Amino acid sequence: MRWALLWVLALSALAFALMGADKRRARAGHRRIPERVLFAAAILGGSPGAIAGMWAFRHKTRHWYFRYGLPALLAAQLALAAWAAGLPA
């Protein structure tokens, strides 16, 4: 359980940093981080950080697939974690 929590924290920090870096690149007109990389970090366990980064940096909030997709992904990950832990529904 501790390793899973450390994994989520590490990937969340990475996803948060990626959102911030992509926002800085967007403002500066530099090459952007691909959206699939942002989603990959979220899918691998960093969805809490991706959501926090999206709102903290006001980045990707107009894209429906980020605005609704990331919370849906987080809900699915929480349901999977509860199922894996054997918690009742």
SVG drawing of the C-alpha trace seen along z (x, -y; Angstrom):
<svg xmlns="http://www.w3.org/2000/svg" viewBox="-22 -34 32 42">
<polyline fill="none" stroke="black" stroke-width="0.4" points="0.0,0.0 2.8,-2.4 4.5,-1.8 1.2,-2.6 0.9,-5.8 4.5,-6.8 3.8,-6.0 0.7,-8.2 2.5,-11.0 5.5,-10.8 3.4,-10.7 1.1,-13.4 4.2,-15.7 5.4,-14.8 1.9,-15.5 1.7,-18.8 5.1,-19.9 4.3,-18.9 1.2,-21.0 3.2,-24.0 6.0,-23.4 3.5,-23.2 1.8,-26.4 5.1,-28.2 6.0,-26.9 2.6,-28.0 3.0,-31.5 6.6,-31.7 5.6,-30.3 8.0,-27.4 7.5,-23.8 4.7,-22.2 4.5,-19.0 2.2,-16.6 -1.3,-16.1 -0.7,-12.3 2.3,-12.8 0.0,-14.8 -2.6,-12.1 -0.1,-9.3 1.2,-10.8 -2.4,-11.0 -3.3,-7.4 -0.2,-6.0 -1.4,-7.4 -0.8,-11.1 -4.4,-12.2 -4.6,-14.1 -1.5,-16.1 -2.8,-16.6 -6.1,-18.0 -4.3,-20.2 -2.0,-21.5 -4.8,-22.1 -6.6,-24.4 -3.5,-25.9 -2.0,-27.0 -5.4,-27.5 -4.2,-25.2 -6.2,-23.0 -9.4,-24.0 -11.2,-24.8 -10.6,-21.3 -13.5,-19.1 -11.4,-15.9 -9.2,-17.4 -11.9,-19.2 -14.1,-16.1 -11.7,-13.3 -9.2,-13.8 -11.9,-13.8 -13.5,-10.7 -10.1,-9.1 -9.5,-9.9 -12.9,-8.4 -12.1,-5.2 -8.7,-5.0 -10.2,-5.5 -12.9,-2.8 -10.1,-0.4 -8.1,-1.1 -11.1,-0.5 -11.8,2.7 -8.2,3.8 -8.1,3.0 -11.3,5.1 -13.4,2.2 -17.2,2.7 -19.1,0.8"/>
</svg>
